[in-house]
């Protein structure tokens, strides 16, 4: 390029820059109209400020916005609205409600100019939201069995409601949607309980549900942290990302109820959308924090925690949680080379606006990354959100006036074969805090990966910490059976039955151990109890049938095997057992027909 050409190019670039700067100043100099303000209002405000949602008034038209322009500007400049706490530049999230500096400036200049409407044809149309279920008709809808009465005024209420899953067998949930049923629901969290803990808590008093923010004993389902807040869009199903629900699963809906200024009677609903098969892209939740808290009146206190990842993961979402005394919540990752990757920074924590955040794109964190969190607390009178005046001593707890501190991350291993290593890392870390659920889950993982002696130690620790943990007693018994220690297995199953006397599986396995020990009368009693507790179980009928045959009661055995076949007609074991009983009764033609049926079903499974 010649010198003249280079000079011409430089002049062209300067002219273009001058034109761009001139256009920017022209836009800045022009008085904004509603056409400039409407896009930000429709994006960041209208999802809540519309009929039927949590906002106390709509912001869908020029008249709506202009009539409240001073109030809107005041809460925007104070950082109160829109409710988005993460600091810009410290993590990037889906559906951010944050206003940019230019948007805030535009709003200020529009208000100062008297809120001119301007040309109506330049205003984008008011947003329209679909009525009913936004993801389409759900496969299952669960509604609270009775309405929740929320007074017009009073303190916030945190309460958990148990919703038994109305499914006969194992299903996989690909998406969910929540309908609050009124403005009083500030946010909701959906957990699962597979051990009956929540039902027992619910039965402690006559009122529906039970109180608490933590709902210990429940779990986020299979790596998904399910949170609803006003204006939050329901997430559509992603192929291969599902969580399990079955007939033994209770869904536990935690509601944060905030009186709205008028008495409300609400019946929230949850819609479930099923997927065709199990997870092909597994994930898990991983928690930092939960350090014991004890803050004296007037004190400032800091909680920190770290964990080093054992495998390469993708971080998909993050949920921080604390109560009223927290002021800052910082979460970051230090990569193996030393680079800092910020995951979340909140410098003005407000329990009233806690939320779960989904990363705009999954964050890749390699093996050896150190996850870190820091929460700062202020128990002085200078904390405007301190609920106690004068301040009082505050310790860890689930009550709203207690304190908590944790960060839950949704993680997925980058390689499927690393799932067990990541899961074991999570449970071993939680088990250090004498968490019986973590001990139980770790025992399950060790048993599944053929490390039964190690599993026994963790099941025993789980029941030592929580003697009412019936599922841990049951799994301890199963593990002891596998190691041929039926005497100890009987004791474990009996302990489980003292807690839940109607569990068919426990009666069934106890009967099996009693048979192995040569105690047929007791075994028959337990197997009959298994059938009485669950008459739909083909396995229970078959086990009772075999015990009856061993005792010479061929007629009783035949009746039970026929009941087993009726309930599990495609299970070859049921047909083979019936064939064997018929053979003992010298009914050879019928016996051969049943055994042939069993062989045909076995061939289909090969």
N, C-alpha and C positions, 0 to 999 in steps of 0.2 A: 504494500500500500504506500502511495506517494505521500509526501509531506502535506500537499494540498488536500488529498483525500482524508488524511488523518484529522486535519484542521476542520474540514467540513463535517466529519463524523462527530467531532467534539462539540461543534456548534449545534448540531441536530440534537444531541443528547441534552445539552443545556436548555435548548428551547422546549424539548419535551418535558423536562423536569419543571421548567417554569410554568408550562401549561398545567401540569398536574397540581403544582402548588397553588397556582391561581384558582383552579377549580375547587380545591379544598377550601381555600379562604372564601371563595364565593359561597360555597355551601355553608360555611361557618357564619358568614355575614347574613345570609338569608334567614328571615324569621321562620322557625319551624312551624308547621301546621300539624293538624291531627294525623295527616298521612305519614308524618315522620315519627310520631309517637305510637301510633296504633300497632305497628309490628312488634315492638318490645312489650307492650301491654298484652297483646294476644298471646305471645309466646311465654312470658314469665309470670303473668298475673291471672289471666282468664282461666287456666286449668283449675284453679281453686275458686276464683271469683266468678261463679256462674251458678244458675239455679241447681239446687240439689247437692252442691258441694260445700266444703267447709268455710269458704269465704263468706263474711257476713253481708256482702252486697255484691251485685254483679258489676263487671267491668268489660262490657261487650259492645258498647256504643259510645259515640262522641259524648252524648249527654251524661252517660254513666261516669266517664273519666273526667270530663271537664267539671262536673259538679263536685268532684272530690279531689281536684288537682292539688290543692295545698296539702291535704292529708297524705296523698300519695307521695308528693315530693318530700314531705317531712320524714316518712318512714323509710323511703329509699335512701335519703342522704344520711340517715342514722344507721343504715345497714340492717334494719329490721325486716324490710321487705325488698325483694322477694326473699323468702326464707332459704338462704343457701349459705351455709357456714364455711365450707372449705375455702382456703385462701388460694387465689389464682396463681398458677404456676407450680403448685405443689401437688401434682396429680391431675390427671385429665379424666373426666367422667362423662358418662352418657346422660343426656337430658339435663344438662346444667341449667339452672335457673338464674345464674348470675347475670347482672347487667354490666356492660362494658363502661369504661370511663366516658366514651363518646355518647353512649346512650343516656347516661346520667346527666351529662352536660346538655344534651338535646332536650331532655325533660325539663331541666331547670330553665333553659331559655324559652321553652314553650309556655311554661307557667308564668314566668316573668313578663311575657308578652301578652298575657291575658287569655291564653289558651285558644288561639284562633283555630277555627275549624278548617278553613281552606277549602280547596276544590274537593267535593265529595267523590268525584270519579277517580281520584288518586288514592283513596283510602281502601286498603284491602278488605275483602268481605269478612265479617265476623266469623270466627271459627265455629265449626259445627262438630259436636261429638255424637257418636252413635248412642242411641238409647239402648237400655238393656245390657246384655253381656257383650263387652267390646271384642272379645275373642270368639264370639259366636256361642251357640247353645252348648253349655257344658255337658260332659258325660254324666256327672254326678253333681248335685247341689246339696250342700249341707247348711242348714239354717239353725240358729240357736232355738232350742225347743220352746223357750218362752221369752217374751220381750224383756229388755233391760230398761229400767226406769232411771233416767238421768235428770236430776233436779236442775232448775234454771241457774242456780248459783251454788257455790261451794268448792271444796278442794278437788283437785284432780284425783281420779280413781284408776288404779291398775288392777285388773281382774282377769283371770284365766278361765276359759270355758271349754269343757270337754265335748268333742264331737266324734262319736264312734264312726269309723269308716264303714259305709254301707256297701261293702264288696264281699262276695262269698269266698274269693281266693286271691291270689297274688295279682296285683295290677301295677302298672308303671305310669307315673304321672309326668307328663311332659310340660304342662303349664298350669297355672292357677290364676284365679281372678277373685278379688274381694269386693263385696258391696257392703258399705258401712250401714246403710239403712237410716242415716241421719247425720247431722252436722256435729254431733257430740263426740264422734270417734276421731281422736287426734291422730293416732296411728295404731297399727295392728301388726302382730308377729305371729306366724303360724309355725308351730313345732309339732313333733310327733312323740308319742309315748307308746312303747311296745311292752311295757311291764306292768301296766295297771296302776302305776304310781299316782297319776293325775286323778283317776277315779276315786282312789282312796282319800286323796286330799279333798276332793269335791264332796265326799260323804261326811266330812267332819262337822258340817253345819247344814241347816235347812235351806240356806240361800244357794241359788245356782252359782257354780264356779267357786274359785278360791282366790285370795289376794296374793299379790307379790309381783315384783318386776322380773325376778330371775327365773321362777318356775323350775327350780332344780329338779332333776329327774327326767325332764323332757329334753329332746335333742332336736337340732336342726336336721331335716331329713336328707341323709346321704349327700352331704356336701353343699346343700343349698340353704342360704339364709333368706327366708321368705318374709319380707317386710312390705307393708302397705303404708303409704302416707298420702294425704290429699294431693291431687295433681299428678301423682305417679302413674305412669302408663303400665299396664300389665305386660309382662314380658312374654313374647310368643315362644312357642316350643322350638328348641334347637335339636335337630336329629341326633340321637345318641346320648343326650343329656337328660336323664330322667331320675326320679326317686320312687322308692317302693311304698306300697300301701297294701295291707291285707286285712283279713277279718279280725286279726288280733291287734290291729293298729288303732289307736285313738289319735285324732288330730286335736291339738290343744291351741286354742285361739286366745292370744293375750291381747286385751284391749286397753289402750290408754284413753280414758274417757275424760273429756274436758267440757264442763258445763258451758253452754253456748249462749246463755242469757234467756233462754226459754226452756221450759220442761219438755223433755223428749222421751218417747217410748220407741226404742229401736230393736230390731231383730236382724243383726248382720248375717250375711250369707257368704259361703265360700264355694266357688265353682271349680271343679277339677276336670282337666282334659287329659285323657289317657293316651299313652303312646303304645305302639305295637309290641315292643320288646324291651329287654333290659338295657342298661347303660353300656354303650360302647366307648364313651368318653367319660370315664369316672372322675369324680372330684371329691374333695373333702373340705370340711371347715377346720381351721387351725386357729387356736386362740392364744394371744399373748395377754399378760396381766393377771388379774385375780390375785394380786398380792394382798395379804391381810392389811386392813386399814384401821388406824386408830389416830384420830386427829383431835387434839385438845382445842378448847375454845380459843380463838384468836390466832391459831397457828396456820402457817403455810406448810404444805406437805407435797412431796413428789413421789409418784410411782413410776418405776422403770422396769423393763423386762427385755430380754433378748433371746433369740433362738437361731441356731445355725442349720440351714436346710441341708438334708442329706442327699437330695437328688435335684435335678433340674425341674422347675415347676413353672406354670403360668398362673399369675395372680389375676383373678377375674373380678373380684369384688371385695369390699371392705365395709365393716360395720363397727364403729366405735360406740362404747356405752359407758356412761357414768351418770351420776345423779346431780344434785344441785350445787355442790361445792366445787366441782371441777371448773377450771377456767380455760385450760389449754389442753389440746389432744394432738400429739405429734407422732407420726408413724413413718418410718423410712427403712430402706434396705441398703446395706453396705455390700457392694458386689466384691467378688474375690480380688479384683484389681485395686480396690479402694474407692471406686466411684460411688457417690451417694445417689440413690434413686428415691426421690420422695414419693410416698404413697398417699399421704394425707396430712394436711396441717389445718387445724382449727384453732384460732387464737381468741375466740369469743364463744366458748362452749355454752350451749343453752339446752338443757334437757328437753324443753318444750319443742325443740326443733331437731332432735336427733333423727338420723336417717341412715339408710344403707345406701352405699354408693357402688355403682358398677363402672369399672374402668371403660373408657371409650374404646380401648383396645387392650387385650390381655397383656400384662406386664411380664416379660420373660425374666426369671430370676434363676441363675445357674446354681449348681451344687456349690456349697460353701458360702452362699450369701447369708449375711447376718441380718435378721429381722429385728428391728428395735422399736420400742414404743416408750413415750414419756407423757404422763398426765400430771398436770399441776393443779393443786387444790388450794382453796382459800376459805378457811373457816373463821374469817374475821367479819366484823360489821361492814367493812369496806366492800365486801362481795355483795352486789345488789341482788343476787339470786339466793343468798343464804336464807333458808326458810325459818331459821330460828333467831329470835331477837329477845334477849341477848344470845350470842352463839352458845351452843352446847357441845359436849363431847360427842363425836360421831365415829362409829365403827362400821366394819363391813356388815352388810345385810341386804335382804331383798326388799325391805320396806322403803317407802318413798323418802323417809327421813333418815334412813341409813345411807351408806355410800358404797359404790362399786367402781370398778375400773377394769375394762378389758377391751380388746380389739379382736374381732373375728374376721379372718381372711378366708375367702373362697379360693382354694388352690386346686390345680389339676396337674398331675405329673406329665411332663412332656413325652415320656415313654410309658406305655401301658404297663410294661413289666416292672416299673418302679412303684406301682401303686402299693404293694404290700410293704415295701420299705418305708414309704412316706407315712402310711397308716400306723405302722409299728412305732415310728418316731413320735407321732402325735400321742399315741396312747401311753407310751413309756414316759413321756414328758408329763402328761396329766396325772399319771399314777404316782409320781413323786409327791403330789399334794394329797395323797390318801383319798383320791377320788374313786369311789367304788364302781361307778359306771365305767371309768377308764380302765380299772383293773379287769372288769368283766369283759369289756371289748378287747382288751389285750389278750385275755385268755382265749376268747373266741378266735382271734387271728392266729395265735400259736397252735390251737387245736386244729384249725383248718390247714395249717402248713406243717402238720405232722410233728408237732413238738408238744405232745400231750403232757409229759412230766412238768415242763415249764408252765403249761396252761394251768395245771392243778394249783400251783403256788399262787397264781393270780386270782383264780376263783376263790381260793381259801382266804386270801387277803380281802377280797370284795365282801364276803359274808362276815368276816371279822369286823370290818368297818361298818357294814350295814347288815345286821342279822335279819332284817325284813326283806332282803333282796331275793325274792323267790326264784327269779330267772337264773341268778348266779348259783343258788343251791341246785337247781335242776341241771344246769350245765356241768356243775361239779360232779353230780351223780353220773351223767353220761360219760364224762371223761374217766371216772373211776371204773365204769363198766368196760370201757375200751381197754383198760389196763388190768382187767379181770379181778378187780377188787370189789366183788359184789357186796360184801359185808359193809364196807364203807359207803358204797353207792346207795344201799338201802337207807342208811342214816341220812344221807344228803337228800334223797327223795322224800323221806318222811318230814324233814325240816321244811322242804318246799311246800308240802301239803298242809302243814300247820299254818302256813301263811295264806295259801290259796287252795282250799280243800276241793275245789271243783275243777281242777285242771286235768283234763283227760290224758294229756301226754305224760304227766307225772305219774298218774295211776298206772298207765300202760308200761312205762319203763320200770316202775317199782315192781309190778307184777313179773316182768321179765327177769329181774334180779332175784326175786324170791323163787322163781322156778329154777334158776341156775343153782340156787343154794339148797334145792331139794325141800322146799316148803310149799307144797302144792295147794294146801287149803288156803293159806294166806295169799298165794298168787292168784287163785280163782277169785277171791274177794276183791282184790285190786283190779283185776281185769274186768269183772262185772261193773265195778265203779267207773272204769274208763268208758265203757259202753253207755252207762247211765248218764255220764257227764257230756258225752258227745256221740249220740246215736248215729250221726252221719259219717263217722270215721270207719272206713273199710278196714284200716289197720287194727283198730280196737276190736272189731268183730272177729277178724281173723286170728288175733292173738288169743282171744277167749276161746275160739273154736279149737285151736291147737291144744290149749290146756285141757279142754273137755275131752278131746280125743285121747290125750295122754292118760286121762283118768278112766277111760273106757266108756264114756258117755258119747257114743257115736251119733245118736239121734240129736242130742244137744249140739254136738260139733257140726253136723250137717246143717242145722238151722242157722247157726252163726256164720258158717262159710257162705251159705246162700245169701244171708244179709250182707256179707262182705262183698260178694259178687254184684249184688244189686247196687251197692254204693260205689264200687270201683270196677265197672265191667271191663275196662281196658287194662287192668292190672293182671299180668299172668300169674302172679303169686296167689291170687284169690282162687283162680280156676284150678291151679295145681293143688292147692290145699284141699279144695272140695273134692277133687279127683282122688286124692289119697284117702280121705275119709270114706268115700264111696267104695273104694277098693277094700278097705278094712271091713266094710259091711257086706262084702261079696256081691256088689252090684257092678259087675265088671263092665258091662256095655256103657252105663252112665259114666263110670270112672274113665274109660278110654276117651269118651267124648270130651270130658272136661280137660283131661291132660292134653289132648290134641288141640283144644282151644288155647291152652296155655302155651304150647309150642308154637302155634301160629302167631300169637301176640309177641312172643320172644323173637321170632324171626323178623317181624316188622320193625323191631327196635334195633336190630343189628345194623 
